[in-house]
Amino acid sequence: MDQTSRTRNAKLSAFVEWLKANGADFSKVEIRDAESEGGGGVYALERIESEERYAFIPHELVITGKVCHDTVHTNGQPQKEDEDDPKPCRLMLCVFLIHERFVAKEASFWKPYIDILPREFHTPLHFSDEELKFLRGTPAEFAVEERREGYRLEHQKALALVPESVIQRDVLTFENYLWAMTVLSSRSFSKDLMEGSLCDLTADSDVLMPLLDMTNHYPQTIVTWTICDDGIGFSNEGVIEPGQHVVNDYGEKSNEELMLGYGFCVPQNPISCFHIKLNYSQDPLVEAKEHLLAAAGLEKPHDHYIRASGLPRDLMPVLRVMVMTVVDLFYIAQDVQDIDRELLDNVGLRNELRARFLLMFLLEKKLSVLEDSAASLPTEATTSNAQMALAYRTEIEEILRSTISNLRLAEQNIMARACELFESGDHELPRYICTEKAEKTTTGSTSKQAHADAAPSEQFIGSVLITSESFATDQAFLEACEQVDIDEDVLLTLFLLRVRMMPSSPWHMAIRRLDGFKYPMLASEQRASMGDMLAEMGEIHDSLFPLLTEHFGDVFPAEHFTVDRFLWASGIVEAFRVVVPPRCTSGDSEIEGVCLI
């Protein structure tokens, strides 16, 4: 045994004696060093029955926020930024660990515990630059920098809070703060686990529990904490045989969380996920959308975790709100007091397509970044940290690819559904836009027989979606348009009015069911705030009529192309717009059109 091993064993023996001398009882288990056969941790010395207590720790051996404040004198109390902010008490726990290790030293009551705490860690915050390269393009790459920056800010607060007479500045360094913070991230226990008399000691901070923090993680282990007046007892569900690990469950954590907080990953972890952060702060409708999300009980809509097993429950409802138009928000707002989450489970086929197109765009972009960054990875993962990062990288790439594949299939199914609805004359418009029941009919010239051999996306574009290509179904309109220079959105507006006046058009029933539709700028209560838009649209109409009627009277009869009808149709173009991405088209460009289903 070399000197390093002898020193480590001596420290572990001193820690065990310290636990016993201060009232801890763990006679049924032993603590093994990390270099031991089977690895470090807590092992059973004898058979431990299910729910039989295997360890007891007195309250005096629990490091709480109160212990920290009683030990380290500060310039006042750390301030919380909000009710859910844990950082001030976490900050004090870090300061306490630094104080006991570097200032109190031999005089510290906690010295035997401080001595057995790791000096090196395997979390990405402690990776070498070469090891960090394996995280390029992954969510963890950005999470590492986010954490590092957050800890730097906490460290600055610690410097302001702790007098130099208590901890010298060459001791209260960021490197030492990072060491203490990693001890907490990998060993502390949530205050939410506490109850009874210990609550008075923990206040609003997490805690450190010598001995229990040496148990290793095993998913779905059921651990019972029995809290009494003088301490805490621990037991596990299930028999533990002699020589077996006594384990704990660190909670439902993905490999990203385990790697960032503890420095390890679990093979085939069912909780593993791909983390996406939605950001719509630049959306001009952000205030209305956040209000709607809050009314539906979705108050934390930004972070979502996609697992191999499927999308998280709240992701699609949030995306459906993100892609809502001013029309959706205006009409939903009329009943905002009665909003519930179920309303966001189905906001119509048009909204569903827009939401799924957005999600696919986000995920394909993430996958592209991951693939592009792979070219600059080191040729070989030679360290355990690099191998862990590479395993994590491979895992999330598989989750991304599987999710994208499933979403592509779902997209095709939705567009196939749209084609079926179109053929039957039915619709899935949200109730706040159309309350009329669909009138069953057949659609005519662009029926699915014309696209029978095409993929659902091509059928959708060729028959359901109204685009500039749809003008070919109305030869007179097409010939008239070829002789004038008009913006495409205006042409679509004119075409919808043509469709409305022509029962033979395949979209006639779809447009007529929207006769009662009002774009918000046409609603009386909105006319004042949208006056400029109304004026602009009116000017466009006046620039076209009666000129078009005079030259193409059969195509643009005056009674069907009034200013009110023109404003109505332009509102439909804006409200029912769908942009189909290139991957769903037969070419390299996106296709923009109007979906009335």
N, C-alpha and C positions, 0 to 999 in steps of 0.2 A: 504494500500500500504506500503510495507516494505521499509527500507532505500535504499536498492540496486535499487529498482524500481524507487524511487524518484530521486536518483542520475542519473540514466540512462535517465529519462525523462527530467531532468534539462539540461543534456548535449545535448540531441536532440533539445530542445527548443533553446539553445544557438547556435547550428549549424544552425537552421532555420533562426534565427535573423541575424547571420553572413552572410548567403547567401543573404538575402534581403538587408542588409546594403551595400553590395558590388556589387549590380547591378543585381543579379539573379532574374528572374521572373518565378514563378511557382504557380500562384494564382489559377489555375484550379486543382491542385493536392495537396495532403498532404503526409507527410512522417510519417510512423508508425513504432514504435519500434517492435523488434522481438517478444516481449512478448504480443503484442496486439492480439486481436481476428483476426484470419485469417493469422497471422504471419506478420513479418516486410516487408517493401517495400514501394513502391509508389502507392497511390490510387487516383482515380478520385473523386473530390469534386462535379463536375457537368458533364453533358454530354459533351464529347469531340468528335467532328466530325472527320471523316476520314481525315487524312492529316492536321488537325488543330494543330498548335503549342501548346504544353502543358507546355513547359519549355524553358528557355533561360539562358545561362551561359556566362558571359563576359570572354574574353580571360584571364583576370587577375586571374580568379579562376581555371585555368587549370594548373596542375603541369606538366611542361615539363622538358626536359633535360636542357634547358637553365636556368630555375628556380633553378634547383638543383645546377648547376655549379656556379650560382650567389650567392647562399646561403652558400654552403659548400666549404671552401678553401682546395685545395688538392695539393699534390706534383706533379704537372703536370696534364696531361690528361690521362684517362684510354685508353689503346691501344686496337684496334680491332685485332683479330686474322685473320679475313678475311672479305670480303665485306658483307657477310651475317650474321656475328656474332653480335647478339644483346646484348651480355652480358655486355660490358663496360657501356652502358647507363643504362641498368637495374641495374647494380651495383651502379651507382650514385643515382638512384631513391631510392634504399634500404638505402644507406648511408643518404640521405636526410630525409627519414622517421624517422630513428633512431635519427638523429640530432635534428629534430623538437620535437620529443616526449621526449627525455631524456636530451637534452642539452639546447635548447632554452626554452622549457617548456612554462611558462606563457608569455614570451616575443615573442613567435612565432605568426606571423600573421595567421598561419594555425592551431592554437591550437583548435578551435571549430571542425575542420574537423578531426584532429588527435584524439581528444577525443571520437569521435563516431566510430572510426575504431575498429573492433573486437580485443579482446585480446586472444581469444581462437578460434581454428579452428577445422574443421572436416575432413581435408585432411589427407591421410595416413601418411604424414610426422609428424603428431601430434598424431597418434594413440598410445595407450599403447601397450606394448609387447603382451599382451593377445589379443588385437584387431588385431594386425598385423598377428597373426596366421591364421586368416581367409583368408589371401591373399597368403598363402603358395602354391607354385606350379603354380601360375597365372603369366601372364605377368606383372601385376601391382607390384608383389613382387620385381621383378628385376628393374622395373621402379622407384620404391621408393628409392632403394639403389643407383641407377644411379643418380637420382636427388639430393639425399643427398650428394653424393660425389661431384657432380658438384657445389652445393652451398657451400660446404666446400672450394673448390678451389677458388670460387668467393670471399668468405669471406677473404681468405688469401690475395687476391689481394687488397681488401678493406683496410686491415690493412697496406699494403705497400703504399697505395695511400693517406690515410688520416692521417695527422700528429696527434700525441697524444695530442697536444695542442688544436686541434679542437674537437676531440672526444676521451675521455679517454678509455683505453683498457678494463676496467671493464664495459664499456657501449657498446663498439663495439664488443660484444661477438657473438659467432655463434648462440646462442639462439635468440638474438635480430635480428640478420641478417635473421634468418629463419622466424621470425615473419614478418619482412618487406617484405621478398620475397613472403610469402603467401598472404600478402595484395596485392602485385602486380599481382600474378597469378590469384587471384580471383576478382580483381577490375579494373585492368588497361585496356586501350583500345589501339588497334593497331594503329601505326602511319599510316598504310595503309588506314585507314578510313579518314585521314586528307587530306585536299586540300586547295587551295587558300592561304589566308594570314596566316593561322595557321601553314602551313608548315614551315615558317620561324622560328616559335617558337619551333616546335617539333624537328627540326633537324632530327636525325636518331633514336630517342628514342620513346618508347611507352609513354602514358600519363595517368595521373589520373584525373578524372573529378568528383569532388564532386557533389552530387545529382544524376547524371545519373548512377553512379556506385551503387546506391541503388535499381535500378529496377531489378526485378527477371527475370530469364530465362524462355522463352516459345518458343519452336522450331517453326521456320518458321514465326516468327513475322517480319514484314517489317517495319523497322525504318528508317526515313529520317533525315539526318543531314543537316541543312541549315547553312552554314558558311558565315558570313558577316564580315565587317571590325571590329566590336566591340565585336563579340562573336559568339556563336553557338546556334541555335534553334533546338528543337527536336519535331518530330511528328510521329505518327504511322498510318499505313494503317488500316482502319476499325474503326467503332464507338466504343468508350469506355463509358459505362454507369456509372452513379454515384455509388461509392462504389466498382467498379471493379479495379483489379490490372492494373497498367500501366506497361507493361512488355517490355523486350528487348530480342533480340536473340543473344546468345553468340557465335553463329556460329554452323556449322555442327560438333558436337562433340560427340564422343562415350561416353558411361558411364565410361569407363576407364579414358578418358580425363577429364570428369566432376568431377569424384571422386578425381583424382590427383590434379586438379587445383582449384576446387571450393568446394569440400566436399559434393557433393550430386550426386544422380543418377536419371535418368528419367525412370519411368516404361514404358516398351514396346518401348524403344528408337529404332527407325529404323536405326539409325546411329551406333548402338552398334556393336562391332566387336571383333575379336580375333587378337591380334597383333603378327606377327611373324617377326623375324629378320634373314635374310639370311646371312650366313658367309661362304665365299669360299676363304678366304685369303690364306689358305694353299694349294690350288689347284695349281699345277705347271703350269697350263695354265691360271692363273688368269689375267695376263697382257693382253693376247690376248682376253680374254672374256670381260674384262672391256672396251677394245678398241671397240669391236663389239657392246656392249651395248650402249656406248656413240655415236657411229656412227648411231645407230638406234633411238637415242633420249631418251634412258633410262639411264639417268645420275645419278639417285638416286635409285639404284636397291635393296637396302638392307631391307628397312622397307615396310611391306605390312599389310593390315588390311582386314581380312576376315569377311564379314557380313553374316547374316543368308540368305540374298537374293542372295548370290553367291560370287564367287572369284573376287578380284579386277582385273581391266583390264590388269595391267602390270605384274601380278604375273606369269602367265604361260609363256609369252615371256622371262622373266628373267630366269625361271627354264629351259626352252629349251636351253638357252645359257649355263647355269650351267652344264648341262649334255652332252654338245657337246664334241665329241672326237677330237683328233688332226686332223683327216680327215675332219670333218665338218669345223673346224676353218681354216684349210689350204685352202680349196677350196673356202670358203666364202671370205677369205681375198683377193682372186684374184679380187673380185668386191667390196671391202669394201667401195669405194667412192660412190657406188650406193646403199648401204644398206639403207633400210627403215624399219620401224616397221612391215609393212605387211609381209615381208619375215619371220619374227619370229612368225607369226600366224600359220604357217604350215611348219615344218621342217622335215616332214616325220613321218610315223607311228612308226618306231623304236625309234626316238627321243621323240615322244609324250609319248610312254609307259615309257621310262626311266624317263622323267620329272614327270609324274604322280606317278610313283613308289616312286620317291624321295619325292614328296610332301606328299604322304600318310605316308611314313616313319617318316617325321618330325611331322606331325599332330598326328599320333598314339603315338609317343614318348611324345608329349605335353600332350595328354590325359592320358597316363599312369602316368606321373608325377603328374597330377592333382588328379587322383584317388588314388595314393599311399599316397599323402599328406593329403587326406581327413581323413585318419585313425587317424591322430594326431590333428585334430581340436578340440577345446573346445566343450563340449557337448551341450552348449546353447549360443546363441548370445544375451546377456543381455543388451548391450548398442546400441544406435542408430548407432554408427560407425561400430560395429560388424555386425549389421543387414544389413547395406549398403554393407559392404564387402561381406557378405554371398550372398546377392542378385546379386551382380556383379559376384561372383564366379559361381553361378547357371546359370546365363545368358551365360557366355562364355563357360561353359561346354556344354550347349545346342547347341550353335553355332558350337562347335567342333564336337559333335556327328552328327549333321545334315550334316555338310560339309563332314565328313568322309563317311557317308552313301551315299551321292550323288557321291563322288569320286569313291567309290567301284562300283557303278552302271556304271559310265562312263568308268572305267577300263574294265569291262566285255564287254561293247559295243564296245570298241576299239579292244579288242581281237576277238570279234565276227566279226568285220569288217575285221580284218587280215585273219581270216579263209575264209571269202567270197572271198577276193582278191586272196588268195592262190588257192582256188578251181577253180577260173575262169582264173588263169594265169595272173592276173593283179598285179599292185603294186602301192605303194604310196611313192616311193623313192624321196628324194629331187632332184631338177633339176640339182644341181651341182654335184651329184653323178651319176645319170643316166638320159640321155635325150631320150633314146629309148622308143618308145611306147610299151606297153605290148602286147605280142602275146597271144591271147585268146586260151586256151587249157584246158584240164582236167589233173588232177595231178596224178591219178593212185592209188597206193596201200594204201596210208594213207589218203584216202579221208574222208570227214566228216561223211560218212555213218558208218565208224568204230567207230566214237565218237559221234554218233547222240544223245545219251542220256546224254552226259556229259555237264558240264557247259562250257561256252565259254573259260574260262581260261584253263580248261583241254583239250579242243579241240585244243587250241592254242599250248599248250605244246606238245600234242600228234601228231600234224600234221605239224604246221607251223614252230615251233622252231626246229632247228637242234641241237641235243644234243648227248651225248654218247648213249642214248637209241635208237637214229635213226640208229645206226650201224646195228641194227637187220634187217633193210630193205635190207641189202647187206650181205648175208650170207658168201660169199667168203672173203669179207673184215673183217667181224667179226671173222672168224676162223683164219685168218692171224694175226690179232691184239692180239688174245689170246695167241699167241706164242712168242710175243715180249714185252718188257717193254718200253713203250713210254709214255711221258707226255700227258695228256688229250688234251691240246691246240694243240699239234703237231698232235695227232690223228684226231682232228677236221679239221686241215689243210689238212691232207691226205685224209680225207673223202670227203671234198669239191672237191678235184681234181678227186676222183672217181666219184662223182656226175656229174661233168662236162663231163666226158667221157662216161656216161651211159644215153642215151636218155630215158630209161625206169624209171629212178629215179624220184620220185615226185618233187624233187627240181632242176631238170636239167634245166628247162627254167629259173628259178630264178637265178641260178648261171651263165648261159650263157649270160644273159643280162648285167652281170658285166664284160664281157671280156675286156671292155675298161677302167675299173677302175684301178686307180693307187694309192697305198698307198703313203703318202707323202715321205717316205724314198726312194721310187722308182722314184720319180720325179727328173729330172736332177738337178734342182736348190737346191734340198735338200740332194743329195747324200753325199756331203762333210760333212754337219753338222750331218748326221745320219750314218756316216761310221761305227761306232762301232756296231750299231744295225744290219746293213747290214752284217757285218763280222760275228756276232754271229749267225744270221739266216743261213748264208751260211755254217757255221761250223756244225750246226744241220743237214742241208740237206746232207752234205758230210758224216756225221756219219751214215746216213740211206741208202744212195745210193752210189754205185750200190748194196749194200748188200740185200735190200728188193727185188730188181728186180731179183737178182740171185736166191733167195729162193722162191719168190712168183711172178713169171714173169707175170702170167695172171692177178694178182690183181694190180700190180704196174709196168705197162709197161713203159720203159724208156722214150719214147717220150711224155708221159703225166705227168711225174714227174721230169721235168728239174728244175734246180735251179731257173730260172726265174719264172716258174709256181709256185714253192713252195713259193717263196717270195710273189707273187701275192695273193695266197690263205691265207697265214699267215696274210697278211694285211687285208683281208676280215674278218677273225676271230676276229682280234683286233677292226676293225672299226664297225662291225655289231653285236657286243656282246650285249646281253640283259640278265640281271639277274632277274628272276621272284621270288618275295618274297614268303616266306612260306605260307602266308595267301591265295595265289592264287594257291597253289599246293595241292595235296591230302595227302602230308606228312608234316613233321615238318621242312624240310630243303628247302633252296632256290634252284632253278634250273637255271643253267647257260647254255646258248646256243647262236646260231647265228640266227638272224632274217633277211631274205633277202627281206622282203616285203616292 
